[in-house]
Amino acid sequence: MTDAPAPLADPHLVYDPVAGDGPKDVVILGSTGSIGTQAIDLVLRNPDRFRVTALSANGGRVALLAEQTHRLRVRTVAVAREDVVPELREALSARYGAGEPLPEILAGPDAATQVAASDCHTVLNGITGSIGLAPTLAALEAGRTLALANKESLIVGGPLVKALAKPGQIIPVDSEHAALFQALAAGTRADVRKLVVTASGGPFRGRTRQELAEVTVEDALAHPTWAMGPVITINSATLVNKGLEVIEAHLLYDIPFDRIEVVVHPQSYVHSMVEFTDGSTLAQATPPDMRGPIAIGLGWPERVPDAAPVFDWSKASTWEFLPLDNEAFPSVNLARHVGELAGTAPAVFNAANEECVEAFRTGALPYLGIIDTVTRVVEEHGTPAAGTSLTVPDVLEAETWARARARELTARTASAEAHA
């Protein structure tokens, strides 16, 4: 273990690009999404600790973006959709006083990448999907601390991220990885025997594969413990999200896949655990609420008081831990496989899944068709060439192929069902 590469995320190391006594300047990417809105809530409750200098969003919720921009008084607002700029400018003008200058507006597919490299202390990447890769790389290259909620950018571009990140520069924001990060602070790297990643089991915990054949989009979106965006919620229903988290844990902490275990914990109180070589297991636990992990990402090495709810220990409660049913939910083992293949395989896995989730949401693919189609795309992609250096064009080319192939297979499935 001591000869392995240094981990990307290490709680013992603190990277501070802009030391100072005032509030940390923060850029929030994906500000109108679930992570972004909760991060803004945390910032507004802690103005002495954090100050937001820029926001980015896709552009689907212009009124909310304008409200956030005005309330936080940011210098720059970025929007991916250029067509909504007039609406955004009008919404901002309605909120700012006469003669008061409006913030700078950046627009286009590279807008988030531009603000990720802007002058600040910390960039919170809360974008959903692999489109978060370019902003992740830009933040790292610019020397910012990266609070990483966009797991896909690390998964599809692992070697690229590892080549740029300095020790302590990445703080994970996923609840599971924030939990591992905190538990790992209790020992040295050589003391770690196993990482245990917890999974709620999603809305279909306990069902067999046969019982999953007829589930609907509404069923998949009814997560029992977490309130998240639709893509992540469906990924949690298929447990693809947990598979992505296994790959992410391997990349963040440089622990081999055979020492990363997934266990089902329906209550979602314990967010993950670290088993040490002396037999001790440390678990990080809070009620299910993302403001705690976000506070770790923005505030580390300091903790933010009252960032998230706490348990009422005067009330009885039961916490369960169950083995994962790999037959009903094969996505975790498939993720281990593509993680071990490395190269462009994780990008293919993630891109195919994004296409299949969208097809499921629109009724073009049944629930079981998601992982079945992703598996086939991964198999057709094959084994990446050994010893090659991954580049951004490699990732983009692999993603483009995987998306096209997933759409082809989805169309065939839809056609077959229509003629059945």
C-alpha positions as CSV (number, residue, x, y, z in Angstrom):
1,M,0.0,0.0,0.0
2,T,2.8,2.4,0.8
3,D,4.2,2.2,-2.8
4,A,0.9,3.2,-4.4
5,P,0.4,6.6,-6.0
6,A,-0.6,9.5,-3.6
7,P,-4.4,9.8,-3.4
8,L,-6.2,12.7,-5.1
9,A,-8.3,13.4,-1.9
10,D,-6.3,13.3,1.3
11,P,-7.8,14.9,4.5
12,H,-4.4,15.2,6.0
13,L,-3.3,17.7,3.2
14,V,-4.7,21.2,2.9
15,Y,-4.4,23.1,-0.4
16,D,-5.0,26.8,0.1
17,P,-4.5,28.8,-3.1
18,V,-5.5,32.2,-1.6
19,A,-4.9,32.4,2.1
20,G,-6.7,35.2,3.9
21,D,-8.8,36.1,6.9
22,G,-11.9,37.2,5.0
23,P,-14.7,35.0,3.4
24,K,-13.6,32.5,0.8
25,D,-14.5,33.5,-2.7
26,V,-16.5,30.7,-4.3
27,V,-17.7,30.0,-7.8
28,I,-20.7,27.7,-8.1
29,L,-21.2,25.7,-11.2
30,G,-24.7,24.3,-11.7
31,S,-26.2,26.8,-9.4
32,T,-29.9,26.1,-10.2
33,G,-29.6,22.4,-9.6
34,S,-29.9,20.4,-6.4
35,I,-26.3,20.8,-5.3
36,G,-26.1,24.5,-6.4
37,T,-29.3,25.6,-4.6
38,Q,-28.2,23.9,-1.4
39,A,-24.8,25.4,-1.6
40,I,-26.3,28.8,-2.0
41,D,-28.5,28.2,1.1
42,L,-25.3,27.4,3.0
43,V,-23.5,30.5,1.8
44,L,-26.3,32.8,2.6
45,R,-26.4,31.4,6.2
46,N,-22.6,31.9,6.5
47,P,-21.7,35.3,4.9
48,D,-18.7,35.6,7.2
49,R,-17.2,32.4,5.7
50,F,-18.2,32.4,2.0
51,R,-18.7,34.9,-0.8
52,V,-19.9,33.8,-4.2
53,T,-18.2,35.6,-7.1
54,A,-19.7,33.8,-10.1
55,L,-22.5,31.4,-11.0
56,S,-23.1,29.1,-13.9
57,A,-26.2,27.2,-15.1
58,N,-27.5,25.5,-18.1
59,G,-30.3,28.1,-18.7
60,G,-33.4,26.1,-18.1
61,R,-34.4,28.1,-14.9
62,V,-33.7,31.7,-15.9
63,A,-35.9,33.3,-13.2
64,L,-34.1,31.3,-10.4
65,L,-30.7,32.1,-11.9
66,A,-31.5,35.8,-12.0
67,E,-32.7,35.7,-8.4
68,Q,-29.5,33.9,-7.3
69,T,-27.3,36.4,-9.2
70,H,-29.0,39.4,-7.6
71,R,-29.2,38.0,-4.1
72,L,-25.6,37.0,-4.0
73,R,-24.4,40.1,-6.0
74,V,-22.0,38.1,-8.1
75,R,-19.6,39.6,-10.6
76,T,-20.3,37.1,-13.4
77,V,-23.1,34.8,-14.4
78,A,-22.6,32.1,-17.1
79,V,-25.3,30.3,-19.0
80,A,-24.7,27.4,-21.4
81,R,-27.7,28.3,-23.6
82,E,-27.1,31.4,-25.6
83,D,-30.7,31.7,-26.6
84,V,-31.8,32.6,-23.1
85,V,-29.4,35.6,-22.7
86,P,-32.1,38.2,-23.6
87,E,-34.5,36.6,-21.1
88,L,-31.7,36.5,-18.4
89,R,-30.7,40.2,-19.1
90,E,-34.4,41.3,-18.8
91,A,-34.8,39.3,-15.6
92,L,-31.7,40.8,-14.1
93,S,-32.7,44.4,-15.2
94,A,-36.0,43.9,-13.3
95,R,-34.2,43.1,-10.1
96,Y,-31.3,45.6,-10.1
97,G,-32.0,49.3,-9.3
98,A,-31.9,52.1,-11.9
99,G,-28.4,52.9,-12.9
100,E,-27.0,49.9,-11.0
101,P,-24.6,48.0,-13.3
102,L,-25.6,44.4,-14.2
103,P,-23.2,41.6,-13.7
104,E,-21.1,40.3,-16.6
105,I,-22.9,37.6,-18.6
106,L,-21.1,34.8,-20.3
107,A,-22.9,32.5,-22.7
108,G,-22.2,29.3,-24.7
109,P,-21.0,25.8,-24.1
110,D,-17.6,27.0,-22.7
111,A,-19.1,29.6,-20.3
112,A,-18.9,27.3,-17.3
113,T,-15.3,26.5,-18.1
114,Q,-14.5,30.2,-18.3
115,V,-15.9,31.0,-14.8
116,A,-14.2,27.8,-13.4
117,A,-10.9,29.4,-14.2
118,S,-11.9,32.9,-12.8
119,D,-10.3,34.5,-9.8
120,C,-11.6,32.7,-6.6
121,H,-10.5,30.4,-3.8
122,T,-12.9,27.4,-4.4
123,V,-14.9,26.1,-7.4
124,L,-17.9,24.0,-6.5
125,N,-18.6,21.8,-9.6
126,G,-22.2,20.8,-9.2
127,I,-22.9,20.2,-12.9
128,T,-24.5,16.9,-13.8
129,G,-22.9,14.7,-16.4
130,S,-19.6,14.4,-18.2
131,I,-20.0,18.0,-19.6
132,G,-18.4,18.9,-16.2
133,L,-15.0,17.6,-17.3
134,A,-13.8,20.8,-19.0
135,P,-14.7,23.0,-16.0
136,T,-13.0,20.5,-13.7
137,L,-9.8,20.6,-15.7
138,A,-10.0,24.4,-15.9
139,A,-10.4,24.9,-12.2
140,L,-7.5,22.6,-11.4
141,E,-5.2,24.2,-14.0
142,A,-6.0,27.6,-12.7
143,G,-5.0,26.5,-9.2
144,R,-8.4,26.6,-7.5
145,T,-9.5,24.3,-4.8
146,L,-12.1,22.0,-6.4
147,A,-15.1,21.0,-4.4
148,L,-16.1,18.1,-6.6
149,A,-19.8,17.0,-6.8
150,N,-19.5,16.2,-10.5
151,K,-18.3,12.6,-10.2
152,E,-18.6,12.1,-14.0
153,S,-15.7,14.4,-14.8
154,L,-13.4,12.4,-12.6
155,I,-14.7,9.0,-13.9
156,V,-14.4,9.8,-17.6
157,G,-11.2,11.8,-17.3
158,G,-9.4,10.2,-14.4
159,P,-5.9,10.3,-15.7
160,L,-6.4,13.9,-17.0
161,V,-7.6,15.0,-13.6
162,K,-4.8,13.2,-11.7
163,A,-2.2,14.8,-13.9
164,L,-3.4,18.3,-13.0
165,A,-4.5,18.0,-9.4
166,K,-2.0,19.0,-6.7
167,P,-2.0,17.3,-3.3
168,G,-5.1,18.3,-1.3
169,Q,-6.6,20.3,-4.2
170,I,-9.7,18.2,-4.6
171,I,-12.3,17.9,-1.8
172,P,-15.1,15.4,-2.6
173,V,-18.7,16.5,-2.2
174,D,-20.6,13.3,-2.9
175,S,-22.1,12.2,0.5
176,E,-20.3,8.9,0.2
177,H,-16.9,10.3,-0.6
178,A,-17.2,13.2,1.9
179,A,-17.8,10.4,4.4
180,L,-14.8,8.4,3.4
181,F,-12.7,11.6,3.3
182,Q,-13.6,12.4,6.9
183,A,-13.2,8.8,8.2
184,L,-9.8,8.5,6.5
185,A,-8.6,11.4,8.6
186,A,-8.5,9.0,11.6
187,G,-5.5,7.0,10.3
188,T,-2.7,6.8,7.8
189,R,-3.1,5.4,4.4
190,A,-1.2,2.2,5.3
191,D,-3.8,1.6,8.0
192,V,-6.7,1.3,5.6
193,R,-7.9,-2.3,4.9
194,K,-11.2,-1.5,3.1
195,L,-13.6,1.2,1.9
196,V,-17.2,0.4,2.5
197,V,-19.6,2.5,0.3
198,T,-23.2,2.5,1.4
199,A,-26.2,2.5,-0.9
200,S,-29.8,3.1,0.1
201,G,-30.9,0.5,-2.4
202,G,-33.1,3.0,-4.1
203,P,-36.9,2.6,-4.6
204,F,-36.5,-1.0,-5.8
205,R,-34.6,-2.5,-3.0
206,G,-35.6,-6.1,-2.4
207,R,-37.1,-6.7,-5.9
208,T,-35.9,-9.4,-8.2
209,R,-35.0,-8.7,-11.8
210,Q,-38.3,-10.2,-12.9
211,E,-40.2,-7.8,-10.6
212,L,-38.3,-4.9,-12.2
213,A,-39.5,-5.5,-15.7
214,E,-42.6,-3.3,-15.5
215,V,-41.5,-0.4,-13.4
216,T,-42.3,3.1,-14.6
217,V,-40.4,6.4,-14.7
218,E,-42.6,7.6,-11.8
219,D,-41.6,4.5,-9.8
220,A,-37.9,5.2,-10.5
221,L,-38.1,8.8,-9.4
222,A,-39.7,8.0,-6.1
223,H,-36.4,7.8,-4.1
224,P,-37.1,6.8,-0.5
225,T,-34.5,9.0,1.3
226,W,-32.9,11.5,-1.0
227,A,-34.3,14.5,-3.0
228,M,-32.1,14.8,-6.1
229,G,-32.3,15.7,-9.8
230,P,-34.0,13.2,-12.2
231,V,-30.9,11.8,-13.8
232,I,-29.1,11.1,-10.5
233,T,-32.4,9.7,-9.0
234,I,-32.8,7.2,-11.9
235,N,-29.1,6.3,-11.6
236,S,-29.8,5.6,-7.9
237,A,-32.7,3.4,-8.9
238,T,-30.5,1.3,-11.2
239,L,-27.5,1.6,-8.8
240,V,-25.4,2.9,-11.7
241,N,-24.8,5.8,-9.4
242,K,-23.2,3.4,-6.9
243,G,-21.1,1.9,-9.6
244,L,-19.8,5.4,-10.6
245,E,-19.1,6.0,-6.9
246,V,-17.0,2.8,-6.7
247,I,-14.9,4.1,-9.6
248,E,-14.7,7.5,-8.0
249,A,-13.5,6.0,-4.7
250,H,-10.8,4.1,-6.5
251,L,-9.6,7.2,-8.3
252,L,-9.8,9.6,-5.3
253,Y,-8.2,7.3,-2.7
254,D,-6.1,4.9,-4.9
255,I,-7.6,1.8,-3.2
256,P,-7.8,-1.3,-5.4
257,F,-11.3,-2.3,-6.6
258,D,-11.2,-5.6,-4.6
259,R,-11.0,-3.5,-1.4
260,I,-14.0,-1.3,-2.1
261,E,-17.2,-2.9,-1.0
262,V,-20.8,-1.8,-1.5
263,V,-23.4,-2.5,1.3
264,V,-27.1,-1.6,1.3
265,H,-28.2,0.7,4.1
266,P,-31.8,1.7,3.6
267,Q,-31.9,4.5,6.1
268,S,-29.1,6.5,4.4
269,Y,-27.8,7.6,7.8
270,V,-24.3,6.1,7.5
271,H,-22.8,7.6,4.3
272,S,-19.8,5.3,4.1
273,M,-17.2,3.6,6.3
274,V,-13.5,2.9,6.4
275,E,-12.3,-0.4,7.8
276,F,-8.8,-0.2,9.3
277,T,-6.2,-3.0,9.6
278,D,-6.6,-3.2,13.4
279,G,-10.2,-4.3,12.9
280,S,-11.8,-0.9,13.7
281,T,-14.4,0.5,11.3
282,L,-15.2,4.2,11.3
283,A,-18.6,5.4,10.0
284,Q,-19.6,8.9,9.2
285,A,-23.3,9.5,9.9
286,T,-25.8,12.3,9.6
287,P,-29.5,12.5,8.5
288,P,-29.7,12.4,4.7
289,D,-29.0,16.0,3.7
290,M,-26.4,17.2,1.2
291,R,-25.6,20.5,3.0
292,G,-23.2,18.6,5.2
293,P,-21.0,17.3,2.4
294,I,-21.2,20.6,0.6
295,A,-20.0,22.3,3.8
296,I,-17.0,19.9,3.9
297,G,-16.2,20.8,0.3
298,L,-16.3,24.5,0.8
299,G,-15.0,24.8,4.3
300,W,-12.3,22.2,4.8
301,P,-10.2,22.0,6.9
302,E,-12.7,24.0,9.0
303,R,-16.2,22.7,9.8
304,V,-19.2,24.9,9.3
305,P,-21.4,25.0,12.4
306,D,-25.0,23.9,12.0
307,A,-24.4,23.1,8.3
308,A,-26.9,20.2,8.3
309,P,-29.5,18.5,10.6
310,V,-28.4,16.3,13.5
311,F,-29.8,13.1,15.0
312,D,-32.1,13.2,18.0
313,W,-30.4,10.5,20.0
314,S,-33.2,10.5,22.6
315,K,-35.4,8.7,20.0
316,A,-35.1,5.0,19.2
317,S,-34.1,4.1,15.7
318,T,-32.9,1.0,13.7
319,W,-30.1,1.0,11.2
320,E,-29.9,-1.9,8.8
321,F,-27.0,-3.1,6.6
322,L,-27.8,-5.7,3.9
323,P,-25.7,-7.3,1.1
324,L,-26.1,-6.0,-2.4
325,D,-28.2,-8.2,-4.9
326,N,-25.8,-8.2,-7.9
327,E,-28.2,-10.2,-10.0
328,A,-31.0,-7.7,-9.8
329,F,-28.6,-4.8,-9.9
330,P,-25.6,-5.7,-12.1
331,S,-24.5,-2.2,-12.6
332,V,-22.0,-2.1,-9.7
333,N,-20.0,-5.1,-11.0
334,L,-20.1,-3.7,-14.5
335,A,-18.7,-0.4,-13.2
336,R,-15.9,-2.3,-11.4
337,H,-15.1,-4.0,-14.8
338,V,-14.9,-0.7,-16.7
339,G,-12.9,0.9,-13.9
340,E,-10.4,-1.9,-14.1
341,L,-10.3,-1.6,-17.9
342,A,-9.6,2.1,-17.5
343,G,-8.7,4.2,-20.6
344,T,-11.9,5.3,-22.3
345,A,-14.0,2.5,-20.9
346,P,-15.4,4.6,-18.0
347,A,-16.3,7.3,-20.5
348,V,-18.2,4.8,-22.7
349,F,-20.0,3.4,-19.7
350,N,-21.1,6.8,-18.4
351,A,-22.1,8.2,-21.9
352,A,-24.1,5.2,-22.8
353,N,-25.9,5.3,-19.5
354,E,-26.7,9.0,-19.9
355,E,-28.3,8.2,-23.3
356,C,-30.2,5.2,-21.9
357,V,-31.5,7.2,-18.9
358,E,-32.9,9.9,-21.2
359,A,-34.5,7.2,-23.4
360,F,-36.1,5.6,-20.4
361,R,-37.4,9.1,-19.3
362,T,-39.0,9.6,-22.7
363,G,-40.5,6.1,-22.9
364,A,-38.2,4.9,-25.6
365,L,-36.6,2.2,-23.4
366,P,-37.8,0.0,-20.5
367,Y,-36.2,0.2,-17.1
368,L,-34.3,-3.1,-17.6
369,G,-33.2,-1.9,-21.0
370,I,-31.0,0.8,-19.4
371,I,-28.3,-1.5,-17.9
372,D,-28.8,-4.2,-20.6
373,T,-28.0,-1.6,-23.3
374,V,-25.1,0.0,-21.4
375,T,-23.6,-3.5,-20.9
376,R,-23.8,-4.2,-24.6
377,V,-22.2,-0.9,-25.5
378,V,-19.3,-1.6,-23.1
379,E,-18.8,-5.0,-24.5
380,E,-18.7,-3.7,-28.1
381,H,-16.2,-1.0,-27.1
382,G,-13.8,-3.8,-25.9
383,T,-10.6,-3.4,-24.0
384,P,-8.8,0.0,-24.4
385,A,-5.3,-0.2,-25.8
386,A,-2.8,-0.8,-23.0
387,G,-0.2,1.8,-22.2
388,T,-1.8,4.6,-24.2
389,S,-2.1,8.1,-22.7
390,L,-5.7,9.4,-22.4
391,T,-6.4,12.8,-23.9
392,V,-9.5,15.0,-24.0
393,P,-10.1,14.2,-27.7
394,D,-9.9,10.4,-26.8
395,V,-12.7,10.9,-24.2
396,L,-14.9,13.0,-26.5
397,E,-14.5,10.5,-29.4
398,A,-15.3,7.6,-27.1
399,E,-18.3,9.4,-25.7
400,T,-19.6,10.3,-29.2
401,W,-19.4,6.7,-30.3
402,A,-21.0,5.4,-27.1
403,R,-23.9,7.8,-27.4
404,A,-24.5,7.0,-31.0
405,R,-24.3,3.3,-30.4
406,A,-26.7,3.5,-27.4
407,R,-29.2,5.4,-29.5
408,E,-29.0,2.8,-32.3
409,L,-29.6,0.0,-29.8
410,T,-32.4,1.9,-28.1
411,A,-34.1,2.4,-31.5
412,R,-33.9,-1.3,-32.2
413,T,-35.4,-2.1,-28.9
414,A,-38.3,0.3,-29.4
415,S,-38.9,-1.1,-32.9
416,A,-38.9,-4.7,-31.6
417,E,-41.4,-3.8,-28.9
418,A,-43.6,-2.0,-31.3
419,H,-43.8,-5.1,-33.6
420,A,-44.1,-7.6,-30.7
